[in-house]
């Protein structure tokens, strides 16, 4: 099973990294693959780049083909 953790990293996404560590450390979830991606806040905060950044982010999600997506 693929689990994708996503976040908008305005600063360091501590909750996302903590959850990833917990998932990877859980012996009942050893067969799970955990990946993380972040929206680029610097690009997202500029109006003229917002649409392209959102589509780039969605393309990343689609490329991973996760079974579960967690949004922070």
mmCIF file as gemmi writes it, N, C-alpha and C atoms, coordinates in Angstrom:
data_model
loop_
_atom_site.group_PDB
_atom_site.id
_atom_site.type_symbol
_atom_site.label_atom_id
_atom_site.label_alt_id
_atom_site.label_comp_id
_atom_site.label_asym_id
_atom_site.label_entity_id
_atom_site.label_seq_id
_atom_site.pdbx_PDB_ins_code
_atom_site.Cartn_x
_atom_site.Cartn_y
_atom_site.Cartn_z
_atom_site.occupancy
_atom_site.B_iso_or_equiv
_atom_site.pdbx_formal_charge
_atom_site.auth_seq_id
_atom_site.auth_asym_id
_atom_site.pdbx_PDB_model_num
ATOM 1 N N . UNK Axp A 1 ? 0.847 -1.171 0 1 0 ? 1 A 1
ATOM 2 C CA . UNK Axp A 1 ? 0 0 0 1 0 ? 1 A 1
ATOM 3 C C . UNK Axp A 1 ? 0.897 1.24 0 1 0 ? 1 A 1
ATOM 4 N N . UNK Axp A 2 ? 0.547 2.209 -0.838 1 0 ? 2 A 1
ATOM 5 C CA . UNK Axp A 2 ? 1.281 3.473 -0.885 1 0 ? 2 A 1
ATOM 6 C C . UNK Axp A 2 ? 0.509 4.54 -0.125 1 0 ? 2 A 1
ATOM 7 N N . UNK Axp A 3 ? 1.185 5.186 0.797 1 0 ? 3 A 1
ATOM 8 C CA . UNK Axp A 3 ? 0.607 6.287 1.568 1 0 ? 3 A 1
ATOM 9 C C . UNK Axp A 3 ? 1.371 7.542 1.197 1 0 ? 3 A 1
ATOM 10 N N . UNK Axp A 4 ? 0.658 8.571 0.773 1 0 ? 4 A 1
ATOM 11 C CA . UNK Axp A 4 ? 1.27 9.836 0.392 1 0 ? 4 A 1
ATOM 12 C C . UNK Axp A 4 ? 0.884 10.902 1.404 1 0 ? 4 A 1
ATOM 13 N N . UNK Axp A 5 ? 1.877 11.503 2.035 1 0 ? 5 A 1
ATOM 14 C CA . UNK Axp A 5 ? 1.658 12.592 2.984 1 0 ? 5 A 1
ATOM 15 C C . UNK Axp A 5 ? 1.97 13.901 2.271 1 0 ? 5 A 1
ATOM 16 N N . UNK Axp A 6 ? 1.02 14.81 2.253 1 0 ? 6 A 1
ATOM 17 C CA . UNK Axp A 6 ? 1.212 16.071 1.556 1 0 ? 6 A 1
ATOM 18 C C . UNK Axp A 6 ? 1.065 17.229 2.534 1 0 ? 6 A 1
ATOM 19 N N . UNK Axp A 7 ? 1.774 18.308 2.236 1 0 ? 7 A 1
ATOM 20 C CA . UNK Axp A 7 ? 1.678 19.483 3.102 1 0 ? 7 A 1
ATOM 21 C C . UNK Axp A 7 ? 2.056 20.73 2.328 1 0 ? 7 A 1
ATOM 22 N N . UNK Axp A 8 ? 1.734 21.863 2.914 1 0 ? 8 A 1
ATOM 23 C CA . UNK Axp A 8 ? 2.194 23.156 2.427 1 0 ? 8 A 1
ATOM 24 C C . UNK Axp A 8 ? 3.264 23.597 3.408 1 0 ? 8 A 1
ATOM 25 N N . UNK Axp A 9 ? 4.495 23.586 2.957 1 0 ? 9 A 1
ATOM 26 C CA . UNK Axp A 9 ? 5.595 23.857 3.882 1 0 ? 9 A 1
ATOM 27 C C . UNK Axp A 9 ? 5.902 25.346 3.965 1 0 ? 9 A 1
ATOM 28 N N . UNK Axp A 10 ? 5.119 26.055 4.783 1 0 ? 10 A 1
ATOM 29 C CA . UNK Axp A 10 ? 5.408 27.458 5.055 1 0 ? 10 A 1
ATOM 30 C C . UNK Axp A 10 ? 6.698 27.521 5.869 1 0 ? 10 A 1
ATOM 31 N N . UNK Axp A 11 ? 6.824 26.614 6.788 1 0 ? 11 A 1
ATOM 32 C CA . UNK Axp A 11 ? 8.063 26.399 7.536 1 0 ? 11 A 1
ATOM 33 C C . UNK Axp A 11 ? 8.333 24.905 7.471 1 0 ? 11 A 1
ATOM 34 N N . UNK Axp A 12 ? 9.109 24.38 8.361 1 0 ? 12 A 1
ATOM 35 C CA . UNK Axp A 12 ? 9.405 22.952 8.374 1 0 ? 12 A 1
ATOM 36 C C . UNK Axp A 12 ? 8.137 22.16 8.7 1 0 ? 12 A 1
ATOM 37 N N . UNK Axp A 13 ? 7.716 21.219 7.839 1 0 ? 13 A 1
ATOM 38 C CA . UNK Axp A 13 ? 6.47 20.465 8.07 1 0 ? 13 A 1
ATOM 39 C C . UNK Axp A 13 ? 6.658 19.353 9.115 1 0 ? 13 A 1
ATOM 40 N N . UNK Axp A 14 ? 6.792 19.745 10.359 1 0 ? 14 A 1
ATOM 41 C CA . UNK Axp A 14 ? 7.094 18.806 11.44 1 0 ? 14 A 1
ATOM 42 C C . UNK Axp A 14 ? 6.031 17.723 11.597 1 0 ? 14 A 1
ATOM 43 N N . UNK Axp A 15 ? 4.769 18.074 11.504 1 0 ? 15 A 1
ATOM 44 C CA . UNK Axp A 15 ? 3.702 17.081 11.673 1 0 ? 15 A 1
ATOM 45 C C . UNK Axp A 15 ? 3.789 16.001 10.604 1 0 ? 15 A 1
ATOM 46 N N . UNK Axp A 16 ? 4.07 16.392 9.381 1 0 ? 16 A 1
ATOM 47 C CA . UNK Axp A 16 ? 4.173 15.433 8.285 1 0 ? 16 A 1
ATOM 48 C C . UNK Axp A 16 ? 5.348 14.486 8.506 1 0 ? 16 A 1
ATOM 49 N N . UNK Axp A 17 ? 6.491 15.023 8.902 1 0 ? 17 A 1
ATOM 50 C CA . UNK Axp A 17 ? 7.659 14.187 9.158 1 0 ? 17 A 1
ATOM 51 C C . UNK Axp A 17 ? 7.44 13.275 10.371 1 0 ? 17 A 1
ATOM 52 N N . UNK Axp A 18 ? 6.764 13.78 11.387 1 0 ? 18 A 1
ATOM 53 C CA . UNK Axp A 18 ? 6.459 12.959 12.563 1 0 ? 18 A 1
ATOM 54 C C . UNK Axp A 18 ? 5.54 11.807 12.22 1 0 ? 18 A 1
ATOM 55 N N . UNK Axp A 19 ? 4.522 12.084 11.415 1 0 ? 19 A 1
ATOM 56 C CA . UNK Axp A 19 ? 3.598 11.029 11.005 1 0 ? 19 A 1
ATOM 57 C C . UNK Axp A 19 ? 4.31 10.003 10.126 1 0 ? 19 A 1
ATOM 58 N N . UNK Axp A 20 ? 5.161 10.462 9.223 1 0 ? 20 A 1
ATOM 59 C CA . UNK Axp A 20 ? 5.916 9.532 8.371 1 0 ? 20 A 1
ATOM 60 C C . UNK Axp A 20 ? 6.798 8.622 9.22 1 0 ? 20 A 1
ATOM 61 N N . UNK Axp A 21 ? 7.461 9.182 10.207 1 0 ? 21 A 1
ATOM 62 C CA . UNK Axp A 21 ? 8.318 8.384 11.093 1 0 ? 21 A 1
ATOM 63 C C . UNK Axp A 21 ? 7.495 7.357 11.864 1 0 ? 21 A 1
ATOM 64 N N . UNK Axp A 22 ? 6.33 7.765 12.334 1 0 ? 22 A 1
ATOM 65 C CA . UNK Axp A 22 ? 5.464 6.85 13.08 1 0 ? 22 A 1
ATOM 66 C C . UNK Axp A 22 ? 4.971 5.71 12.183 1 0 ? 22 A 1
ATOM 67 N N . UNK Axp A 23 ? 4.579 6.025 10.956 1 0 ? 23 A 1
ATOM 68 C CA . UNK Axp A 23 ? 4.105 5.003 10.026 1 0 ? 23 A 1
ATOM 69 C C . UNK Axp A 23 ? 5.216 4.015 9.672 1 0 ? 23 A 1
ATOM 70 N N . UNK Axp A 24 ? 6.412 4.534 9.437 1 0 ? 24 A 1
ATOM 71 C CA . UNK Axp A 24 ? 7.528 3.669 9.062 1 0 ? 24 A 1
ATOM 72 C C . UNK Axp A 24 ? 8.055 2.856 10.245 1 0 ? 24 A 1
ATOM 73 N N . UNK Axp A 25 ? 7.814 3.331 11.448 1 0 ? 25 A 1
ATOM 74 C CA . UNK Axp A 25 ? 8.268 2.617 12.633 1 0 ? 25 A 1
ATOM 75 C C . UNK Axp A 25 ? 7.279 1.607 13.172 1 0 ? 25 A 1
ATOM 76 N N . UNK Axp A 26 ? 6.078 1.582 12.621 1 0 ? 26 A 1
ATOM 77 C CA . UNK Axp A 26 ? 5.032 0.68 13.085 1 0 ? 26 A 1
ATOM 78 C C . UNK Axp A 26 ? 5.219 -0.702 12.453 1 0 ? 26 A 1
ATOM 79 N N . UNK Axp A 27 ? 5.409 -1.703 13.265 1 0 ? 27 A 1
ATOM 80 C CA . UNK Axp A 27 ? 5.671 -3.054 12.758 1 0 ? 27 A 1
ATOM 81 C C . UNK Axp A 27 ? 4.493 -3.635 11.972 1 0 ? 27 A 1
ATOM 82 N N . UNK Axp A 28 ? 3.287 -3.164 12.214 1 0 ? 28 A 1
ATOM 83 C CA . UNK Axp A 28 ? 2.114 -3.659 11.488 1 0 ? 28 A 1
ATOM 84 C C . UNK Axp A 28 ? 2.002 -3.037 10.1 1 0 ? 28 A 1
ATOM 85 N N . UNK Axp A 29 ? 2.781 -1.997 9.829 1 0 ? 29 A 1
ATOM 86 C CA . UNK Axp A 29 ? 2.712 -1.306 8.545 1 0 ? 29 A 1
ATOM 87 C C . UNK Axp A 29 ? 4 -1.427 7.735 1 0 ? 29 A 1
ATOM 88 N N . UNK Axp A 30 ? 4.771 -2.468 7.977 1 0 ? 30 A 1
ATOM 89 C CA . UNK Axp A 30 ? 6.055 -2.631 7.288 1 0 ? 30 A 1
ATOM 90 C C . UNK Axp A 30 ? 5.898 -2.748 5.773 1 0 ? 30 A 1
ATOM 91 N N . UNK Axp A 31 ? 4.776 -3.267 5.309 1 0 ? 31 A 1
ATOM 92 C CA . UNK Axp A 31 ? 4.561 -3.426 3.872 1 0 ? 31 A 1
ATOM 93 C C . UNK Axp A 31 ? 4.145 -2.124 3.187 1 0 ? 31 A 1
ATOM 94 N N . UNK Axp A 32 ? 3.874 -1.096 3.957 1 0 ? 32 A 1
ATOM 95 C CA . UNK Axp A 32 ? 3.441 0.188 3.396 1 0 ? 32 A 1
ATOM 96 C C . UNK Axp A 32 ? 4.637 1.011 2.924 1 0 ? 32 A 1
ATOM 97 N N . UNK Axp A 33 ? 4.437 1.679 1.813 1 0 ? 33 A 1
ATOM 98 C CA . UNK Axp A 33 ? 5.425 2.615 1.294 1 0 ? 33 A 1
ATOM 99 C C . UNK Axp A 33 ? 4.923 4.019 1.595 1 0 ? 33 A 1
ATOM 100 N N . UNK Axp A 34 ? 5.728 4.808 2.296 1 0 ? 34 A 1
ATOM 101 C CA . UNK Axp A 34 ? 5.333 6.154 2.693 1 0 ? 34 A 1
ATOM 102 C C . UNK Axp A 34 ? 6.157 7.16 1.901 1 0 ? 34 A 1
ATOM 103 N N . UNK Axp A 35 ? 5.465 8.104 1.251 1 0 ? 35 A 1
ATOM 104 C CA . UNK Axp A 35 ? 6.136 9.18 0.524 1 0 ? 35 A 1
ATOM 105 C C . UNK Axp A 35 ? 5.566 10.507 0.985 1 0 ? 35 A 1
ATOM 106 N N . UNK Axp A 36 ? 6.364 11.565 0.813 1 0 ? 36 A 1
ATOM 107 C CA . UNK Axp A 36 ? 5.933 12.906 1.199 1 0 ? 36 A 1
ATOM 108 C C . UNK Axp A 36 ? 6.2 13.878 0.056 1 0 ? 36 A 1
ATOM 109 N N . UNK Axp A 37 ? 5.262 14.809 -0.137 1 0 ? 37 A 1
ATOM 110 C CA . UNK Axp A 37 ? 5.493 15.921 -1.057 1 0 ? 37 A 1
ATOM 111 C C . UNK Axp A 37 ? 4.938 17.192 -0.423 1 0 ? 37 A 1
ATOM 112 N N . UNK Axp A 38 ? 5.504 18.301 -0.802 1 0 ? 38 A 1
ATOM 113 C CA . UNK Axp A 38 ? 5.088 19.6 -0.273 1 0 ? 38 A 1
ATOM 114 C C . UNK Axp A 38 ? 4.744 20.542 -1.411 1 0 ? 38 A 1
ATOM 115 N N . UNK Axp A 39 ? 3.714 21.332 -1.193 1 0 ? 39 A 1
ATOM 116 C CA . UNK Axp A 39 ? 3.45 22.454 -2.096 1 0 ? 39 A 1
ATOM 117 C C . UNK Axp A 39 ? 4.541 23.484 -1.872 1 0 ? 39 A 1
ATOM 118 N N . UNK Axp A 40 ? 5.03 24.063 -2.932 1 0 ? 40 A 1
ATOM 119 C CA . UNK Axp A 40 ? 6.074 25.077 -2.826 1 0 ? 40 A 1
ATOM 120 C C . UNK Axp A 40 ? 5.422 26.41 -2.458 1 0 ? 40 A 1
ATOM 121 N N . UNK Axp A 41 ? 5.464 26.764 -1.172 1 0 ? 41 A 1
ATOM 122 C CA . UNK Axp A 41 ? 4.798 27.968 -0.692 1 0 ? 41 A 1
ATOM 123 C C . UNK Axp A 41 ? 5.322 29.23 -1.365 1 0 ? 41 A 1
ATOM 124 N N . UNK Axp A 42 ? 6.605 29.3 -1.635 1 0 ? 42 A 1
ATOM 125 C CA . UNK Axp A 42 ? 7.176 30.48 -2.281 1 0 ? 42 A 1
ATOM 126 C C . UNK Axp A 42 ? 6.568 30.682 -3.666 1 0 ? 42 A 1
ATOM 127 N N . UNK Axp A 43 ? 6.376 29.595 -4.4 1 0 ? 43 A 1
ATOM 128 C CA . UNK Axp A 43 ? 5.755 29.706 -5.731 1 0 ? 43 A 1
ATOM 129 C C . UNK Axp A 43 ? 4.244 29.908 -5.621 1 0 ? 43 A 1
ATOM 130 N N . UNK Axp A 44 ? 3.622 29.271 -4.648 1 0 ? 44 A 1
ATOM 131 C CA . UNK Axp A 44 ? 2.172 29.359 -4.495 1 0 ? 44 A 1
ATOM 132 C C . UNK Axp A 44 ? 1.732 30.741 -4.042 1 0 ? 44 A 1
ATOM 133 N N . UNK Axp A 45 ? 2.569 31.453 -3.333 1 0 ? 45 A 1
ATOM 134 C CA . UNK Axp A 45 ? 2.187 32.753 -2.793 1 0 ? 45 A 1
ATOM 135 C C . UNK Axp A 45 ? 2.184 33.864 -3.844 1 0 ? 45 A 1
ATOM 136 N N . UNK Axp A 46 ? 2.716 33.597 -5.025 1 0 ? 46 A 1
ATOM 137 C CA . UNK Axp A 46 ? 2.685 34.575 -6.115 1 0 ? 46 A 1
ATOM 138 C C . UNK Axp A 46 ? 1.516 34.263 -7.029 1 0 ? 46 A 1
ATOM 139 N N . UNK Axp A 47 ? 0.638 35.241 -7.219 1 0 ? 47 A 1
ATOM 140 C CA . UNK Axp A 47 ? -0.592 35.021 -7.966 1 0 ? 47 A 1
ATOM 141 C C . UNK Axp A 47 ? -0.338 34.462 -9.365 1 0 ? 47 A 1
ATOM 142 N N . UNK Axp A 48 ? 0.664 34.994 -10.068 1 0 ? 48 A 1
ATOM 143 C CA . UNK Axp A 48 ? 0.89 34.564 -11.451 1 0 ? 48 A 1
ATOM 144 C C . UNK Axp A 48 ? 1.431 33.136 -11.549 1 0 ? 48 A 1
ATOM 145 N N . UNK Axp A 49 ? 1.94 32.568 -10.478 1 0 ? 49 A 1
ATOM 146 C CA . UNK Axp A 49 ? 2.467 31.195 -10.497 1 0 ? 49 A 1
ATOM 147 C C . UNK Axp A 49 ? 1.527 30.198 -9.827 1 0 ? 49 A 1
ATOM 148 N N . UNK Axp A 50 ? 0.473 30.689 -9.202 1 0 ? 50 A 1
ATOM 149 C CA . UNK Axp A 50 ? -0.393 29.826 -8.39 1 0 ? 50 A 1
ATOM 150 C C . UNK Axp A 50 ? -0.988 28.665 -9.191 1 0 ? 50 A 1
ATOM 151 N N . UNK Axp A 51 ? -1.59 28.937 -10.334 1 0 ? 51 A 1
ATOM 152 C CA . UNK Axp A 51 ? -2.22 27.867 -11.112 1 0 ? 51 A 1
ATOM 153 C C . UNK Axp A 51 ? -1.211 26.825 -11.567 1 0 ? 51 A 1
ATOM 154 N N . UNK Axp A 52 ? -0.067 27.261 -12.066 1 0 ? 52 A 1
ATOM 155 C CA . UNK Axp A 52 ? 0.917 26.287 -12.537 1 0 ? 52 A 1
ATOM 156 C C . UNK Axp A 52 ? 1.453 25.444 -11.378 1 0 ? 52 A 1
ATOM 157 N N . UNK Axp A 53 ? 1.616 26.057 -10.208 1 0 ? 53 A 1
ATOM 158 C CA . UNK Axp A 53 ? 2.096 25.306 -9.048 1 0 ? 53 A 1
ATOM 159 C C . UNK Axp A 53 ? 1.073 24.268 -8.602 1 0 ? 53 A 1
ATOM 160 N N . UNK Axp A 54 ? -0.199 24.605 -8.609 1 0 ? 54 A 1
ATOM 161 C CA . UNK Axp A 54 ? -1.241 23.642 -8.231 1 0 ? 54 A 1
ATOM 162 C C . UNK Axp A 54 ? -1.262 22.471 -9.204 1 0 ? 54 A 1
ATOM 163 N N . UNK Axp A 55 ? -1.175 22.741 -10.512 1 0 ? 55 A 1
ATOM 164 C CA . UNK Axp A 55 ? -1.171 21.657 -11.502 1 0 ? 55 A 1
ATOM 165 C C . UNK Axp A 55 ? 0.088 20.804 -11.385 1 0 ? 55 A 1
ATOM 166 N N . UNK Axp A 56 ? 1.233 21.423 -11.077 1 0 ? 56 A 1
ATOM 167 C CA . UNK Axp A 56 ? 2.473 20.682 -10.879 1 0 ? 56 A 1
ATOM 168 C C . UNK Axp A 56 ? 2.343 19.743 -9.667 1 0 ? 56 A 1
ATOM 169 N N . UNK Axp A 57 ? 1.725 20.236 -8.62 1 0 ? 57 A 1
ATOM 170 C CA . UNK Axp A 57 ? 1.49 19.468 -7.4 1 0 ? 57 A 1
ATOM 171 C C . UNK Axp A 57 ? 0.566 18.278 -7.679 1 0 ? 57 A 1
ATOM 172 N N . UNK Axp A 58 ? -0.516 18.515 -8.414 1 0 ? 58 A 1
ATOM 173 C CA . UNK Axp A 58 ? -1.442 17.431 -8.756 1 0 ? 58 A 1
ATOM 174 C C . UNK Axp A 58 ? -0.771 16.39 -9.647 1 0 ? 58 A 1
ATOM 175 N N . UNK Axp A 59 ? 0.111 16.823 -10.541 1 0 ? 59 A 1
ATOM 176 C CA . UNK Axp A 59 ? 0.851 15.878 -11.387 1 0 ? 59 A 1
ATOM 177 C C . UNK Axp A 59 ? 1.763 14.998 -10.543 1 0 ? 59 A 1
ATOM 178 N N . UNK Axp A 60 ? 2.37 15.573 -9.505 1 0 ? 60 A 1
ATOM 179 C CA . UNK Axp A 60 ? 3.21 14.786 -8.605 1 0 ? 60 A 1
ATOM 180 C C . UNK Axp A 60 ? 2.376 13.721 -7.892 1 0 ? 60 A 1
ATOM 181 N N . UNK Axp A 61 ? 1.209 14.112 -7.413 1 0 ? 61 A 1
ATOM 182 C CA . UNK Axp A 61 ? 0.324 13.168 -6.727 1 0 ? 61 A 1
ATOM 183 C C . UNK Axp A 61 ? -0.077 12.044 -7.681 1 0 ? 61 A 1
ATOM 184 N N . UNK Axp A 62 ? -0.439 12.406 -8.908 1 0 ? 62 A 1
ATOM 185 C CA . UNK Axp A 62 ? -0.847 11.411 -9.898 1 0 ? 62 A 1
ATOM 186 C C . UNK Axp A 62 ? 0.294 10.46 -10.248 1 0 ? 62 A 1
ATOM 187 N N . UNK Axp A 63 ? 1.513 10.962 -10.282 1 0 ? 63 A 1
ATOM 188 C CA . UNK Axp A 63 ? 2.671 10.131 -10.623 1 0 ? 63 A 1
ATOM 189 C C . UNK Axp A 63 ? 2.955 9.08 -9.549 1 0 ? 63 A 1
ATOM 190 N N . UNK Axp A 64 ? 2.676 9.403 -8.303 1 0 ? 64 A 1
ATOM 191 C CA . UNK Axp A 64 ? 2.923 8.467 -7.2 1 0 ? 64 A 1
ATOM 192 C C . UNK Axp A 64 ? 1.888 7.345 -7.182 1 0 ? 64 A 1
ATOM 193 N N . UNK Axp A 65 ? 0.679 7.616 -7.628 1 0 ? 65 A 1
ATOM 194 C CA . UNK Axp A 65 ? -0.425 6.646 -7.622 1 0 ? 65 A 1
ATOM 195 C C . UNK Axp A 65 ? -0.653 6.063 -6.222 1 0 ? 65 A 1
ATOM 196 N N . UNK Axp A 66 ? -0.919 6.931 -5.238 1 0 ? 66 A 1
ATOM 197 C CA . UNK Axp A 66 ? -1.085 6.447 -3.868 1 0 ? 66 A 1
ATOM 198 C C . UNK Axp A 66 ? -2.43 5.773 -3.637 1 0 ? 66 A 1
ATOM 199 N N . UNK Axp A 67 ? -2.454 4.889 -2.651 1 0 ? 67 A 1
ATOM 200 C CA . UNK Axp A 67 ? -3.714 4.284 -2.216 1 0 ? 67 A 1
ATOM 201 C C . UNK Axp A 67 ? -4.422 5.194 -1.217 1 0 ? 67 A 1
ATOM 202 N N . UNK Axp A 68 ? -3.618 5.902 -0.425 1 0 ? 68 A 1
ATOM 203 C CA . UNK Axp A 68 ? -4.134 6.836 0.589 1 0 ? 68 A 1
ATOM 204 C C . UNK Axp A 68 ? -3.373 8.145 0.461 1 0 ? 68 A 1
ATOM 205 N N . UNK Axp A 69 ? -4.115 9.254 0.478 1 0 ? 69 A 1
ATOM 206 C CA . UNK Axp A 69 ? -3.494 10.579 0.469 1 0 ? 69 A 1
ATOM 207 C C . UNK Axp A 69 ? -3.888 11.297 1.764 1 0 ? 69 A 1
ATOM 208 N N . UNK Axp A 70 ? -2.9 11.805 2.467 1 0 ? 70 A 1
ATOM 209 C CA . UNK Axp A 70 ? -3.139 12.548 3.705 1 0 ? 70 A 1
ATOM 210 C C . UNK Axp A 70 ? -2.725 13.999 3.47 1 0 ? 70 A 1
ATOM 211 N N . UNK Axp A 71 ? -3.649 14.917 3.683 1 0 ? 71 A 1
ATOM 212 C CA . UNK Axp A 71 ? -3.369 16.333 3.495 1 0 ? 71 A 1
ATOM 213 C C . UNK Axp A 71 ? -3.187 17.005 4.842 1 0 ? 71 A 1
ATOM 214 N N . UNK Axp A 72 ? -2.143 17.802 4.953 1 0 ? 72 A 1
ATOM 215 C CA . UNK Axp A 72 ? -1.875 18.525 6.189 1 0 ? 72 A 1
ATOM 216 C C . UNK Axp A 72 ? -2.286 19.963 6.011 1 0 ? 72 A 1
